[in-house]
Amino acid sequence: MLARMYSADLILSDSGGMQEETPILRVPLLVLRDCTERPEAIASGNIAMVGRDPQRIVAEVMRLSGDPAALEAMRHPAQPYGDGRASERIADVISELLGANRRADAAA
């Protein structure tokens, strides 16, 4: 599925998972919902919420189809949910804390 998504020019979906995946794949997404729990992706410019009205959906697809610059602008690289290094950072903090505790125990 990721290969299909990656090769797409534009994706239309109501999937929350796709809202998370498409910014990383640099594939524009039109969200077929009236609200989202992922406003970060909208703020990044990689996705746009168009709602459920068929006329609005078609109008937005037609607008983007006729405006390659607008579609390309939605492809810019973004990581609205982080850079994937959170676990590494957490492990570093834990290691530092454990090291500080060991030093404090040795000094006591």
N, C-alpha and C positions, 0 to 999 in steps of 0.2 A: 504494500500500500504506500509506503514511503517513496518508493521509486516512481509510482504513478503521481503522487503529490508533487514530487520534485520536478517532474517533466511537464506539469501543468502550467498554463499561462495565468490562470485565475481559478480559484476554487470558491464554490458556494456551499456553505454548510451551516448547520446549527450546532455542530459538535464542539464541545469544550476542549476536547483533545486536539482537534485541528487548530483551535485558537492558540494553543500552546506550541504546536509543531510548525505551523506555517511561517512564523517570523524567523525561526532558525533556518528553515529551508529557503528563505527569501522568495516565497510564493505569496502573492496577494490573495487575501481571503475576504469574501463578503459574508458577513455573519447574518444568517436568516433568523434572527431573534429580535425581540424588542428590548432586551436587557442582557447584560453579561456579568459574570463574576470575574472577568479578566480585563479590567479597564486598562491594564498596562499595555496590552497589545494594541488597543485602539490609540492610546497615547503615543505609541512608537510609530504609528502611521502605517504599519504593515497590514492591519485589518481595518475594515470599515463595517459598521453595523447598519444594515439596510432594512431590518425588520422582516415582516412576513407578507407585506402587501405585494402581490405579483407585479403590479404596474411599477412600483418603486424598484423592485429587484431588476426587472427588465431594463428600466431606464438607466440604472447604475451600470449594468453590464454593457449596455450600448454606449454610455458615456466613456467608460474605460476602454472599450474596444476602439472607439474613435479618437482616443487621446493616449497614444503610446507613452508620452512623457508622464502623464498622471499614473499610468499603470507601472511604469518603471520606477517612479518615486516610491511606490509601495513595496518595491523589491529591496530597498536599502537594508544593509545588515543591521539587525537589532537583536538584542538579548533581553527582552523585557522581563524575563523571569530569572535573571542571573546568568552568570557565565559558566555554570557547571562545576565550580571549584569550591562550593560550600563545604563539602565533607573534608577537603584538604585543609581549609581554614579552621574548621572545628577541631580536627585532629591536632593541628599546631597549637591551638589555645589549650587544649587538654594536656598536651605534652608539656607546655610551659607551666601550667598549674601543677601538674604532678612533680615536675622538677623543682618548683619552688617549695612544694610541701616536703619533698625529700630533704632539701637543704635546710628547711626549718626544723625538721625532726632531727637531723644530724647535729645541728647547733644546740639543741636542747639538752 
